[in-house]
Amino acid sequence: MNLLTLILFLLLTTLTQTLTPPENTTLPLHPLHPLLRRTSPPELDIPSPQTPNTPDPDDTLWHRAHCRGTLLLHAMPLSESASSTLLSWPYTQSPFDGDLKRELRTWGYTDDDALHEQSDAYCDFEAWHHVGRAFGELGVDTRSKGMGGPNWCWFLKHEGGPSVVRGEGGELPEVREQRYMVGGREYKITNAYSRIAINRPSGILFFLHRKSPEHAAAELWSDLPPNPADLPKLRASSDLAWGLWNRVPGDDISHVTMIMALGIVNDDTASVIIPRALEAAGKTEVEKWPGTDFVVGEGGGEMQEAVEALIGMSFSYFLLQHKRQLGGAKSIWKVKVFKGDDDFESEDPNLIFYVRSGASPSRRAKAGPALLMEEGLRERAGEEEDGWGEPRVLSKSEDGKAVIRERIWMVGV
């Protein structure tokens, strides 16, 4: 009997220890049973939903591009003073004019004939950019200047210029250490660059490869974003292009028919703006020539929103800020999206901005619209009623705080 009691006691003790949880609950359980872990939840591949107040970055980018393009599109056909009023700029005309050789030297650029000649291969548009079919149908010569053609290539870089302060023995410092003086103030080199091509007989400006001083300085200085006061005053791509436009021989400096951006690699444009614009046109990808056209004033609301989002600052500024030299207002009336003839170029889309004198064909641009933005823009064209009714809302942000409206005045009727 004593032996039986002892056996029962031992069994009860063992069972009690088995059912009692261990004091250290941080020990991992069997790896095949992750759902049993109490110390950490299982790693499930479920994306965390955005809160309702968190905007999609792509939506924000698209909205910003659309609003900016709307303003620029409406400002281009206006007079210099009217466009300044619309954009709330103190002036529209660029302070830089002529070939800009002296100004480029002052602001630390390398503007060297040898570098320009080395870029000549980039102006062989059939071999380098694979757009032979497009140029053929446009009636444009694909050959570079070095090949006897009309396409001049230029390369400017913001480093190593003649105004950069040299070290002992005339040695050029490393790019990060390069400095230059303007007006008694020291500036840092940004390492920006711009490769631009010009075909004056056909009236075409090409933006080929660019890194703006803003982006280049952010990389070189590790400063996000850099202080604009620390950047060269001469830095806009449109100003650089204008200086080079003045260097190419030609009878009529105002002869501008197209502006092209070839081999676009900018993530915002190539990955967001262009795909969304194509979606509005019912397309799923960039197509070979003739590509997809977006015409100002044609198509539905989504197509107009797309063409406005595609309008870039550099292309518009070239026309906006040189109205005097170009003989008056010029505007973009169509944008074409296409890819090169070679499938290898399919990842780098091309844009053509078609230019005409005066207003674009759209009624909205012809009428000379003035826009109102509740944040940023003010109406300064007068307060008289024009009999055309209330202004029309062109675009509104999701929160309703930023609104672009159109009001039409008939001038000289």
KOLSELO-64833 format. One record per residue (C-alpha): residue number from 1; residue in three letters; chain; x, y, z. Coordinates in nm, 4 decimals. Example, Ala and Ser with C-alpha at 12.3 -4.5 7.8 and 13.67 -1.06 7.14 Angstrom:
(rec 1 "ALA" "A" (1.2300 -0.4500 0.7800));
(rec 2 "SER" "A" (1.3670 -0.1060 0.7140));
END
This chain:
(rec 1 "MET" "A" (0.0000 0.0000 0.0000));
(rec 2 "ASN" "A" (0.2828 0.2377 0.0772));
(rec 3 "LEU" "A" (0.4420 0.1582 -0.2577));
(rec 4 "LEU" "A" (0.1167 0.2378 -0.4444));
(rec 5 "THR" "A" (0.0845 0.5693 -0.2623));
(rec 6 "LEU" "A" (0.4380 0.6635 -0.3591));
(rec 7 "ILE" "A" (0.3734 0.5847 -0.7263));
(rec 8 "LEU" "A" (0.0550 0.7978 -0.7311));
(rec 9 "PHE" "A" (0.2393 1.0862 -0.5661));
(rec 10 "LEU" "A" (0.5147 1.0785 -0.8272));
(rec 11 "LEU" "A" (0.2630 1.0723 -1.1141));
(rec 12 "LEU" "A" (0.0723 1.3725 -0.9753));
(rec 13 "THR" "A" (0.3943 1.5690 -0.9288));
(rec 14 "THR" "A" (0.5053 1.5059 -1.2873));
(rec 15 "LEU" "A" (0.1643 1.6067 -1.4285));
(rec 16 "THR" "A" (0.1603 1.9271 -1.2246));
(rec 17 "GLN" "A" (0.5053 2.0302 -1.3527));
(rec 18 "THR" "A" (0.3986 1.9615 -1.7118));
(rec 19 "LEU" "A" (0.0915 2.1864 -1.6874));
(rec 20 "THR" "A" (0.2729 2.4709 -1.5098));
(rec 21 "PRO" "A" (0.4042 2.7337 -1.7579));
(rec 22 "PRO" "A" (0.7748 2.8114 -1.7372));
(rec 23 "GLU" "A" (0.8838 3.1330 -1.5710));
(rec 24 "ASN" "A" (1.0878 3.2413 -1.8788));
(rec 25 "THR" "A" (0.8226 3.2976 -2.1470));
(rec 26 "THR" "A" (1.0686 3.4597 -2.3878));
(rec 27 "LEU" "A" (1.2073 3.1266 -2.5038));
(rec 28 "PRO" "A" (1.1029 3.0618 -2.8650));
(rec 29 "LEU" "A" (0.8545 2.7914 -2.9396));
(rec 30 "HIS" "A" (0.8996 2.5407 -3.2193));
(rec 31 "PRO" "A" (0.9843 2.7240 -3.5438));
(rec 32 "LEU" "A" (0.7188 2.5279 -3.7294));
(rec 33 "HIS" "A" (0.4488 2.6845 -3.5165));
(rec 34 "PRO" "A" (0.4900 3.0612 -3.5401));
(rec 35 "LEU" "A" (0.1234 3.1275 -3.4632));
(rec 36 "LEU" "A" (0.1774 2.9922 -3.1116));
(rec 37 "ARG" "A" (0.4328 3.2572 -3.0232));
(rec 38 "ARG" "A" (0.3133 3.5040 -2.7624));
(rec 39 "THR" "A" (0.6207 3.7230 -2.7508));
(rec 40 "SER" "A" (0.5914 3.8464 -3.1148));
(rec 41 "PRO" "A" (0.3235 3.8169 -3.3844));
(rec 42 "PRO" "A" (0.3851 3.6133 -3.6979));
(rec 43 "GLU" "A" (0.5349 3.7981 -3.9956));
(rec 44 "LEU" "A" (0.2478 3.8084 -4.2413));
(rec 45 "ASP" "A" (0.2965 3.9688 -4.5838));
(rec 46 "ILE" "A" (0.0127 4.2182 -4.5461));
(rec 47 "PRO" "A" (0.0821 4.5833 -4.6399));
(rec 48 "SER" "A" (-0.0119 4.8332 -4.3758));
(rec 49 "PRO" "A" (-0.2955 5.0482 -4.5090));
(rec 50 "GLN" "A" (-0.2414 5.4216 -4.5472));
(rec 51 "THR" "A" (-0.4433 5.6412 -4.3205));
(rec 52 "PRO" "A" (-0.7156 5.8394 -4.4980));
(rec 53 "ASN" "A" (-0.5184 6.1608 -4.4415));
(rec 54 "THR" "A" (-0.1972 6.0323 -4.6019));
(rec 55 "PRO" "A" (-0.1914 6.1299 -4.9720));
(rec 56 "ASP" "A" (-0.0383 5.8999 -5.2284));
(rec 57 "PRO" "A" (0.2995 6.0523 -5.3282));
(rec 58 "ASP" "A" (0.2260 5.9829 -5.6947));
(rec 59 "ASP" "A" (-0.1088 6.1634 -5.6662));
(rec 60 "THR" "A" (0.0649 6.4603 -5.5070));
(rec 61 "LEU" "A" (0.3279 6.4653 -5.7818));
(rec 62 "TRP" "A" (0.0649 6.4453 -6.0551));
(rec 63 "HIS" "A" (-0.1473 6.7194 -5.8988));
(rec 64 "ARG" "A" (0.1540 6.9488 -5.8628));
(rec 65 "ALA" "A" (0.2605 6.8881 -6.2247));
(rec 66 "HIS" "A" (-0.0935 6.9477 -6.3477));
(rec 67 "CYS" "A" (-0.1373 7.2735 -6.1566));
(rec 68 "ARG" "A" (0.2037 7.4013 -6.2642));
(rec 69 "GLY" "A" (0.1460 7.3035 -6.6262));
(rec 70 "THR" "A" (-0.1942 7.4711 -6.6291));
(rec 71 "LEU" "A" (-0.0436 7.8001 -6.5193));
(rec 72 "LEU" "A" (0.2442 7.7819 -6.7655));
(rec 73 "LEU" "A" (0.0191 7.6802 -7.0532));
(rec 74 "HIS" "A" (-0.2057 7.9784 -6.9900));
(rec 75 "ALA" "A" (0.0841 8.2200 -6.9370));
(rec 76 "MET" "A" (0.2710 8.1419 -7.2588));
(rec 77 "PRO" "A" (0.0311 8.3115 -7.5060));
(rec 78 "LEU" "A" (-0.0110 8.6218 -7.2895));
(rec 79 "SER" "A" (0.1851 8.9426 -7.3157));
(rec 80 "GLU" "A" (0.4914 8.9854 -7.0978));
(rec 81 "SER" "A" (0.3095 9.1991 -6.8409));
(rec 82 "ALA" "A" (-0.0007 8.9789 -6.8361));
(rec 83 "SER" "A" (0.2021 8.6615 -6.7862));
(rec 84 "SER" "A" (0.3906 8.8279 -6.4989));
(rec 85 "THR" "A" (0.0584 8.9138 -6.3366));
(rec 86 "LEU" "A" (-0.0761 8.5634 -6.3858));
(rec 87 "LEU" "A" (0.2323 8.3962 -6.2404));
(rec 88 "SER" "A" (0.2770 8.6574 -5.9648));
(rec 89 "TRP" "A" (0.6323 8.7153 -6.0826));
(rec 90 "PRO" "A" (0.7919 9.0602 -6.0456));
(rec 91 "TYR" "A" (0.9043 9.0200 -6.4061));
(rec 92 "THR" "A" (0.8879 8.7530 -6.6770));
(rec 93 "GLN" "A" (1.1829 8.8507 -6.8945));
(rec 94 "SER" "A" (1.5016 8.6631 -6.8076));
(rec 95 "PRO" "A" (1.7908 8.8833 -6.6900));
(rec 96 "PHE" "A" (2.0297 8.6750 -6.9038));
(rec 97 "ASP" "A" (2.0661 8.7393 -7.2755));
(rec 98 "GLY" "A" (2.3196 8.6930 -7.5535));
(rec 99 "ASP" "A" (2.5681 8.4064 -7.5833));
(rec 100 "LEU" "A" (2.6349 8.4091 -7.2040));
(rec 101 "LYS" "A" (3.0055 8.3326 -7.2437));
(rec 102 "ARG" "A" (3.1053 8.5954 -6.9889));
(rec 103 "GLU" "A" (2.8247 8.5025 -6.7484));
(rec 104 "LEU" "A" (2.9076 8.1317 -6.7613));
(rec 105 "ARG" "A" (3.2694 8.2087 -6.6819));
(rec 106 "THR" "A" (3.1666 8.4333 -6.3918));
(rec 107 "TRP" "A" (2.9449 8.1686 -6.2352));
(rec 108 "GLY" "A" (3.2003 7.8886 -6.2330));
(rec 109 "TYR" "A" (3.1079 7.6935 -6.5472));
(rec 110 "THR" "A" (3.3378 7.5134 -6.7866));
(rec 111 "ASP" "A" (3.2379 7.6311 -7.1332));
(rec 112 "ASP" "A" (3.5082 7.4727 -7.3447));
(rec 113 "ASP" "A" (3.5188 7.4206 -7.7212));
(rec 114 "ALA" "A" (3.6958 7.0868 -7.6770));
(rec 115 "LEU" "A" (3.4132 6.9574 -7.4550));
(rec 116 "HIS" "A" (3.1552 7.0772 -7.7045));
(rec 117 "GLU" "A" (3.3336 6.8921 -7.9845));
(rec 118 "GLN" "A" (3.3480 6.5746 -7.7747));
(rec 119 "SER" "A" (2.9678 6.5884 -7.7509));
(rec 120 "ASP" "A" (2.9244 6.5900 -8.1288));
(rec 121 "ALA" "A" (2.8450 6.2160 -8.1342));
(rec 122 "TYR" "A" (2.5328 6.2805 -7.9255));
(rec 123 "CYS" "A" (2.3991 6.4902 -8.2133));
(rec 124 "ASP" "A" (2.3980 6.1940 -8.4503));
(rec 125 "PHE" "A" (2.0330 6.1360 -8.3698));
(rec 126 "GLU" "A" (1.9841 5.8211 -8.5744));
(rec 127 "ALA" "A" (2.2846 5.6322 -8.4377));
(rec 128 "TRP" "A" (2.2768 5.7594 -8.0804));
(rec 129 "HIS" "A" (1.9084 5.8197 -8.0043));
(rec 130 "HIS" "A" (1.7468 5.5822 -8.2565));
(rec 131 "VAL" "A" (1.4922 5.8380 -8.3768));
(rec 132 "GLY" "A" (1.5682 5.8142 -8.7479));
(rec 133 "ARG" "A" (1.2101 5.7319 -8.8435));
(rec 134 "ALA" "A" (1.0715 6.0223 -8.6424));
(rec 135 "PHE" "A" (1.3174 6.2695 -8.7911));
(rec 136 "GLY" "A" (1.2533 6.1342 -9.1384));
(rec 137 "GLU" "A" (0.8797 6.1960 -9.1136));
(rec 138 "LEU" "A" (0.9383 6.5354 -8.9537));
(rec 139 "GLY" "A" (1.1767 6.6291 -9.2339));
(rec 140 "VAL" "A" (1.4651 6.6863 -8.9919));
(rec 141 "ASP" "A" (1.8291 6.6056 -9.0713));
(rec 142 "THR" "A" (1.9688 6.3542 -8.8199));
(rec 143 "ARG" "A" (2.3374 6.4387 -8.8771));
(rec 144 "SER" "A" (2.5580 6.6197 -8.6292));
(rec 145 "LYS" "A" (2.7590 6.9301 -8.7088));
(rec 146 "GLY" "A" (3.0745 6.7191 -8.7287));
(rec 147 "MET" "A" (2.9079 6.5016 -8.9930));
(rec 148 "GLY" "A" (2.8131 6.8053 -9.1993));
(rec 149 "GLY" "A" (2.4647 6.8300 -9.0511));
(rec 150 "PRO" "A" (2.2748 7.1128 -8.8783));
(rec 151 "ASN" "A" (2.2695 6.9704 -8.5242));
(rec 152 "TRP" "A" (2.5109 7.1446 -8.2866));
(rec 153 "CYS" "A" (2.5870 6.9790 -7.9526));
(rec 154 "TRP" "A" (2.7015 7.1650 -7.6420));
(rec 155 "PHE" "A" (2.8162 7.0473 -7.3009));
(rec 156 "LEU" "A" (2.8373 7.2760 -6.9983));
(rec 157 "LYS" "A" (2.9472 7.1655 -6.6530));
(rec 158 "HIS" "A" (2.9548 7.3518 -6.3248));
(rec 159 "GLU" "A" (3.3036 7.2516 -6.2140));
(rec 160 "GLY" "A" (3.6629 7.3202 -6.3099));
(rec 161 "GLY" "A" (3.5850 7.6492 -6.4828));
(rec 162 "PRO" "A" (3.8396 7.9299 -6.5282));
(rec 163 "SER" "A" (3.6948 8.1268 -6.2347));
(rec 164 "VAL" "A" (3.7464 7.8397 -5.9893));
(rec 165 "VAL" "A" (4.0150 7.9302 -5.7354));
(rec 166 "ARG" "A" (4.3275 7.7201 -5.7911));
(rec 167 "GLY" "A" (4.5543 7.5824 -5.5221));
(rec 168 "GLU" "A" (4.9300 7.5961 -5.4930));
(rec 169 "GLY" "A" (5.1040 7.5613 -5.8248));
(rec 170 "GLY" "A" (4.7781 7.6249 -6.0089));
(rec 171 "GLU" "A" (4.6371 7.2858 -5.9125));
(rec 172 "LEU" "A" (4.2616 7.2441 -5.9451));
(rec 173 "PRO" "A" (4.1092 7.1228 -5.6144));
(rec 174 "GLU" "A" (3.8832 6.8206 -5.5933));
(rec 175 "VAL" "A" (3.5301 6.8984 -5.7091));
(rec 176 "ARG" "A" (3.3922 6.9008 -5.3552));
(rec 177 "GLU" "A" (3.6517 7.1609 -5.2550));
(rec 178 "GLN" "A" (3.6178 7.3910 -5.5565));
(rec 179 "ARG" "A" (3.5142 7.7522 -5.4906));
(rec 180 "TYR" "A" (3.4678 8.0672 -5.6983));
(rec 181 "MET" "A" (3.4062 8.4323 -5.6122));
(rec 182 "VAL" "A" (3.1260 8.6569 -5.7389));
(rec 183 "GLY" "A" (3.0717 9.0065 -5.6026));
(rec 184 "GLY" "A" (3.3030 8.9462 -5.3100));
(rec 185 "ARG" "A" (3.1173 8.6326 -5.2008));
(rec 186 "GLU" "A" (3.2462 8.2771 -5.2127));
(rec 187 "TYR" "A" (3.0336 8.0111 -5.3830));
(rec 188 "LYS" "A" (3.0740 7.6340 -5.3969));
(rec 189 "ILE" "A" (3.0816 7.4327 -5.7184));
(rec 190 "THR" "A" (2.7722 7.2105 -5.7636));
(rec 191 "ASN" "A" (2.8956 6.9573 -6.0243));
(rec 192 "ALA" "A" (2.5856 7.0200 -6.2366));
(rec 193 "TYR" "A" (2.5937 6.9603 -6.6122));
(rec 194 "SER" "A" (2.3811 7.0183 -6.9188));
(rec 195 "ARG" "A" (2.4090 6.8725 -7.2687));
(rec 196 "ILE" "A" (2.1974 7.0673 -7.5147));
(rec 197 "ALA" "A" (2.1587 7.0387 -7.8919));
(rec 198 "ILE" "A" (2.0324 7.2994 -8.1361));
(rec 199 "ASN" "A" (1.9106 7.2788 -8.4950));
(rec 200 "ARG" "A" (1.8492 7.6364 -8.6038));
(rec 201 "PRO" "A" (1.7393 7.5644 -8.9652));
(rec 202 "SER" "A" (1.4577 7.3405 -8.8365));
(rec 203 "GLY" "A" (1.3998 7.5556 -8.5275));
(rec 204 "ILE" "A" (1.4509 7.2731 -8.2765));
(rec 205 "LEU" "A" (1.5962 7.2847 -7.9251));
(rec 206 "PHE" "A" (1.6997 6.9520 -7.7695));
(rec 207 "PHE" "A" (1.7483 6.8786 -7.3998));
(rec 208 "LEU" "A" (1.9622 6.5621 -7.3927));
(rec 209 "HIS" "A" (2.1308 6.5147 -7.0536));
(rec 210 "ARG" "A" (2.0874 6.7351 -6.7496));
(rec 211 "LYS" "A" (2.1549 6.7485 -6.3800));
(rec 212 "SER" "A" (2.0392 7.0737 -6.2273));
(rec 213 "PRO" "A" (2.2538 7.2687 -5.9784));
(rec 214 "GLU" "A" (1.9845 7.2034 -5.7168));
(rec 215 "HIS" "A" (2.0050 6.8253 -5.7486));
(rec 216 "ALA" "A" (2.3792 6.8159 -5.8081));
(rec 217 "ALA" "A" (2.4508 7.0331 -5.5041));
(rec 218 "ALA" "A" (2.2271 6.8173 -5.2861));
(rec 219 "GLU" "A" (2.4409 6.5165 -5.3816));
(rec 220 "LEU" "A" (2.7805 6.6853 -5.3656));
(rec 221 "TRP" "A" (2.7223 6.8900 -5.0513));
(rec 222 "SER" "A" (2.5037 6.6326 -4.8729));
(rec 223 "ASP" "A" (2.2641 6.9196 -4.8172));
(rec 224 "LEU" "A" (1.8932 6.8496 -4.8716));
(rec 225 "PRO" "A" (1.7784 7.0823 -5.0051));
(rec 226 "PRO" "A" (2.0583 7.3323 -5.0702));
(rec 227 "ASN" "A" (2.0016 7.6974 -4.9901));
(rec 228 "PRO" "A" (1.9110 7.8734 -5.3186));
(rec 229 "ALA" "A" (2.1300 8.1668 -5.2142));
(rec 230 "ASP" "A" (2.4320 7.9341 -5.2316));
(rec 231 "LEU" "A" (2.3621 7.8301 -5.5915));
(rec 232 "PRO" "A" (2.4811 8.0103 -5.9055));
(rec 233 "LYS" "A" (2.2423 8.2803 -6.0217));
(rec 234 "LEU" "A" (2.2786 8.1440 -6.3735));
(rec 235 "ARG" "A" (2.1414 7.7935 -6.3348));
(rec 236 "ALA" "A" (1.8085 7.7537 -6.5189));
(rec 237 "SER" "A" (1.8240 7.5115 -6.8122));
(rec 238 "SER" "A" (1.6144 7.7544 -7.0141));
(rec 239 "ASP" "A" (1.8756 8.0293 -6.9676));
(rec 240 "LEU" "A" (2.1637 7.7986 -7.0573));
(rec 241 "ALA" "A" (1.9734 7.6881 -7.3671));
(rec 242 "TRP" "A" (1.9053 8.0478 -7.4670));
(rec 243 "GLY" "A" (2.2735 8.1379 -7.4481));
(rec 244 "LEU" "A" (2.3635 7.8437 -7.6718));
(rec 245 "TRP" "A" (2.0740 7.9194 -7.9076));
(rec 246 "ASN" "A" (2.2363 8.2582 -7.9679));
(rec 247 "ARG" "A" (2.5677 8.0983 -8.0685));
(rec 248 "VAL" "A" (2.4372 7.8896 -8.3578));
(rec 249 "PRO" "A" (2.4311 8.0740 -8.6916));
(rec 250 "GLY" "A" (2.0859 8.1432 -8.8288));
(rec 251 "ASP" "A" (1.8843 8.4169 -8.9937));
(rec 252 "ASP" "A" (1.5818 8.4240 -8.7641));
(rec 253 "ILE" "A" (1.6448 8.3791 -8.3930));
(rec 254 "SER" "A" (1.2693 8.3648 -8.3304));
(rec 255 "HIS" "A" (1.2282 8.0535 -8.5478));
(rec 256 "VAL" "A" (1.1311 7.7924 -8.2846));
(rec 257 "THR" "A" (0.9138 7.5036 -8.3998));
(rec 258 "MET" "A" (0.9828 7.2229 -8.1522));
(rec 259 "ILE" "A" (1.1490 7.1509 -7.8205));
(rec 260 "MET" "A" (1.2545 6.7896 -7.7629));
(rec 261 "ALA" "A" (1.3546 6.5988 -7.4514));
(rec 262 "LEU" "A" (1.5148 6.2699 -7.5555));
(rec 263 "GLY" "A" (1.5973 5.9659 -7.3445));
(rec 264 "ILE" "A" (1.4112 6.0793 -7.0329));
(rec 265 "VAL" "A" (1.5395 5.9072 -6.7185));
(rec 266 "ASN" "A" (1.3932 6.1388 -6.4550));
(rec 267 "ASP" "A" (1.1910 5.9126 -6.2247));
(rec 268 "ASP" "A" (0.9062 6.1577 -6.1690));
(rec 269 "THR" "A" (0.8502 6.2090 -6.5405));
(rec 270 "ALA" "A" (0.9295 5.8607 -6.6724));
(rec 271 "SER" "A" (0.7660 5.6579 -6.3941));
(rec 272 "VAL" "A" (0.4661 5.8698 -6.2937));
(rec 273 "ILE" "A" (0.3767 6.1597 -6.5236));
(rec 274 "ILE" "A" (0.4131 5.9853 -6.8611));
(rec 275 "PRO" "A" (0.2408 5.6568 -6.7582));
(rec 276 "ARG" "A" (-0.0563 5.8471 -6.6130));
(rec 277 "ALA" "A" (-0.0826 6.0647 -6.9206));
(rec 278 "LEU" "A" (-0.0813 5.7559 -7.1424));
(rec 279 "GLU" "A" (-0.3489 5.5992 -6.9244));
(rec 280 "ALA" "A" (-0.5711 5.9005 -6.9949));
(rec 281 "ALA" "A" (-0.5181 5.8324 -7.3661));
(rec 282 "GLY" "A" (-0.6099 5.4663 -7.3250));
(rec 283 "LYS" "A" (-0.2522 5.3469 -7.3710));
(rec 284 "THR" "A" (-0.0589 5.1104 -7.1462));
(rec 285 "GLU" "A" (0.2955 5.1824 -7.2647));
(rec 286 "VAL" "A" (0.5115 5.4210 -7.4621));
(rec 287 "GLU" "A" (0.4781 5.3371 -7.8308));
(rec 288 "LYS" "A" (0.7168 5.3749 -8.1222));
(rec 289 "TRP" "A" (0.6702 5.6571 -8.3692));
(rec 290 "PRO" "A" (0.4214 5.8155 -8.4233));
(rec 291 "GLY" "A" (0.3615 5.7571 -8.0526));
(rec 292 "THR" "A" (0.0783 5.9313 -7.8674));
(rec 293 "ASP" "A" (-0.0320 6.2925 -7.9155));
(rec 294 "PHE" "A" (-0.1776 6.5246 -7.6542));
(rec 295 "VAL" "A" (-0.3228 6.8363 -7.8171));
(rec 296 "VAL" "A" (-0.4142 7.1446 -7.6184));
(rec 297 "GLY" "A" (-0.7878 7.2028 -7.6380));
(rec 298 "GLU" "A" (-0.8737 6.8606 -7.7814));
(rec 299 "GLY" "A" (-1.0109 6.5556 -7.6050));
(rec 300 "GLY" "A" (-1.1920 6.5249 -7.2766));
(rec 301 "GLY" "A" (-1.1034 6.6513 -6.9337));
(rec 302 "GLU" "A" (-0.8591 6.3712 -6.8610));
(rec 303 "MET" "A" (-0.6688 6.4364 -7.1837));
(rec 304 "GLN" "A" (-0.6430 6.8066 -7.1034));
(rec 305 "GLU" "A" (-0.5243 6.7283 -6.7534));
(rec 306 "ALA" "A" (-0.2630 6.4998 -6.9083));
(rec 307 "VAL" "A" (-0.1263 6.7575 -7.1529));
(rec 308 "GLU" "A" (-0.1096 7.0142 -6.8741));
(rec 309 "ALA" "A" (0.0810 6.7721 -6.6507));
(rec 310 "LEU" "A" (0.3294 6.7011 -6.9316));
(rec 311 "ILE" "A" (0.4206 7.0682 -6.9785));
(rec 312 "GLY" "A" (0.7651 7.1091 -6.8237));
(rec 313 "MET" "A" (0.9193 7.4182 -6.6703));
(rec 314 "SER" "A" (1.2379 7.4304 -6.8787));
(rec 315 "PHE" "A" (1.0479 7.4043 -7.2061));
(rec 316 "SER" "A" (0.7915 7.6657 -7.1038));
(rec 317 "TYR" "A" (1.0443 7.9043 -6.9493));
(rec 318 "PHE" "A" (1.2476 7.9105 -7.2703));
(rec 319 "LEU" "A" (0.9421 8.0586 -7.4438));
(rec 320 "LEU" "A" (0.8030 8.2581 -7.1518));
(rec 321 "GLN" "A" (1.1191 8.4427 -7.0530));
(rec 322 "HIS" "A" (1.2364 8.5445 -7.3996));
(rec 323 "LYS" "A" (0.9210 8.6943 -7.5501));
(rec 324 "ARG" "A" (1.1039 9.0117 -7.6552));
(rec 325 "GLN" "A" (1.3756 8.8288 -7.8486));
(rec 326 "LEU" "A" (1.1298 8.5781 -7.9969));
(rec 327 "GLY" "A" (0.9143 8.8541 -8.1430));
(rec 328 "GLY" "A" (0.6233 8.8057 -7.9056));
(rec 329 "ALA" "A" (0.4373 8.5212 -7.7438));
(rec 330 "LYS" "A" (0.4986 8.1613 -7.8443));
(rec 331 "SER" "A" (0.3165 7.8668 -7.6944));
(rec 332 "ILE" "A" (0.3147 7.4887 -7.6869));
(rec 333 "TRP" "A" (0.0137 7.3485 -7.8682));
(rec 334 "LYS" "A" (0.0883 6.9741 -7.8750));
(rec 335 "VAL" "A" (0.2964 6.7190 -7.6852));
(rec 336 "LYS" "A" (0.4028 6.3861 -7.8376));
(rec 337 "VAL" "A" (0.5225 6.0873 -7.6340));
(rec 338 "PHE" "A" (0.7153 5.8163 -7.8193));
(rec 339 "LYS" "A" (1.0100 5.5804 -7.7935));
(rec 340 "GLY" "A" (1.3041 5.5127 -8.0231));
(rec 341 "ASP" "A" (1.3066 5.2776 -8.3196));
(rec 342 "ASP" "A" (1.5237 5.0277 -8.1318));
(rec 343 "ASP" "A" (1.3465 4.8187 -7.8663));
(rec 344 "PHE" "A" (1.6520 4.8681 -7.6468));
(rec 345 "GLU" "A" (1.5446 5.2293 -7.6012));
(rec 346 "SER" "A" (1.1958 5.1402 -7.4785));
(rec 347 "GLU" "A" (1.2674 5.2312 -7.1170));
(rec 348 "ASP" "A" (1.3654 5.5876 -7.2030));
(rec 349 "PRO" "A" (1.0692 5.7795 -7.3473));
(rec 350 "ASN" "A" (1.0992 6.0895 -7.5647));
(rec 351 "LEU" "A" (0.8882 6.4047 -7.5619));
(rec 352 "ILE" "A" (0.8297 6.6555 -7.8403));
(rec 353 "PHE" "A" (0.6720 6.9915 -7.7592));
(rec 354 "TYR" "A" (0.5310 7.1561 -8.0704));
(rec 355 "VAL" "A" (0.5584 7.5364 -8.0704));
(rec 356 "ARG" "A" (0.3668 7.8022 -8.2586));
(rec 357 "SER" "A" (0.3589 8.1795 -8.2498));
(rec 358 "GLY" "A" (0.0816 8.3401 -8.0499));
(rec 359 "ALA" "A" (-0.1796 8.1368 -7.8703));
(rec 360 "SER" "A" (-0.2410 7.7653 -7.8923));
(rec 361 "PRO" "A" (-0.5420 7.6509 -8.0965));
(rec 362 "SER" "A" (-0.7518 7.5992 -7.7861));
(rec 363 "ARG" "A" (-1.0310 7.8456 -7.7142));
(rec 364 "ARG" "A" (-0.9142 7.8682 -7.3551));
(rec 365 "ALA" "A" (-0.5712 7.9947 -7.4521));
(rec 366 "LYS" "A" (-0.7001 8.2151 -7.7356));
(rec 367 "ALA" "A" (-0.9325 8.4025 -7.5032));
(rec 368 "GLY" "A" (-0.6511 8.5259 -7.2831));
(rec 369 "PRO" "A" (-0.7492 8.3629 -6.9535));
(rec 370 "ALA" "A" (-0.6562 8.4861 -6.6093));
(rec 371 "LEU" "A" (-0.6397 8.2272 -6.3364));
(rec 372 "LEU" "A" (-0.7086 8.2589 -5.9685));
(rec 373 "MET" "A" (-0.5483 8.0469 -5.7018));
(rec 374 "GLU" "A" (-0.6746 8.0874 -5.3473));
(rec 375 "GLU" "A" (-0.3222 8.0097 -5.2330));
(rec 376 "GLY" "A" (-0.0430 8.1938 -5.4107));
(rec 377 "LEU" "A" (-0.2038 8.3807 -5.7011));
(rec 378 "ARG" "A" (-0.4071 8.6985 -5.6767));
(rec 379 "GLU" "A" (-0.6324 8.8548 -5.9356));
(rec 380 "ARG" "A" (-0.4797 9.1885 -6.0353));
(rec 381 "ALA" "A" (-0.6311 9.2422 -6.3773));
(rec 382 "GLY" "A" (-0.9196 9.4577 -6.2519));
(rec 383 "GLU" "A" (-1.2520 9.4124 -6.0797));
(rec 384 "GLU" "A" (-1.4996 9.5046 -6.3511));
(rec 385 "GLU" "A" (-1.7579 9.2452 -6.4413));
(rec 386 "ASP" "A" (-1.7141 9.1238 -6.7959));
(rec 387 "GLY" "A" (-2.0508 8.9630 -6.8468));
(rec 388 "TRP" "A" (-1.9003 8.6197 -6.8942));
(rec 389 "GLY" "A" (-2.0299 8.4804 -6.5675));
(rec 390 "GLU" "A" (-1.8453 8.3208 -6.2810));
(rec 391 "PRO" "A" (-1.4909 8.1879 -6.3223));
(rec 392 "ARG" "A" (-1.4665 7.8206 -6.4138));
(rec 393 "VAL" "A" (-1.2828 7.5827 -6.1813));
(rec 394 "LEU" "A" (-1.0023 7.4104 -6.3717));
(rec 395 "SER" "A" (-0.8432 7.2142 -6.0905));
(rec 396 "LYS" "A" (-0.8837 7.1651 -5.7190));
(rec 397 "SER" "A" (-0.6732 6.9832 -5.4623));
(rec 398 "GLU" "A" (-0.8272 6.6962 -5.2671));
(rec 399 "ASP" "A" (-0.8593 6.9043 -4.9515));
(rec 400 "GLY" "A" (-1.0195 7.1912 -5.1442));
(rec 401 "LYS" "A" (-0.7686 7.4483 -5.0229));
(rec 402 "ALA" "A" (-0.5914 7.5076 -5.3549));
(rec 403 "VAL" "A" (-0.8099 7.5990 -5.6517));
(rec 404 "ILE" "A" (-0.7230 7.7076 -6.0047));
(rec 405 "ARG" "A" (-0.9994 7.9020 -6.1783));
(rec 406 "GLU" "A" (-1.0321 8.0482 -6.5264));
(rec 407 "ARG" "A" (-1.1885 8.3853 -6.6012));
(rec 408 "ILE" "A" (-1.2086 8.5087 -6.9600));
(rec 409 "TRP" "A" (-1.1856 8.8712 -7.0719));
(rec 410 "MET" "A" (-1.2479 8.9767 -7.4287));
(rec 411 "VAL" "A" (-0.9851 9.2346 -7.5199));
(rec 412 "GLY" "A" (-1.0243 9.4737 -7.8111));
(rec 413 "VAL" "A" (-1.3686 9.3466 -7.9123));
END
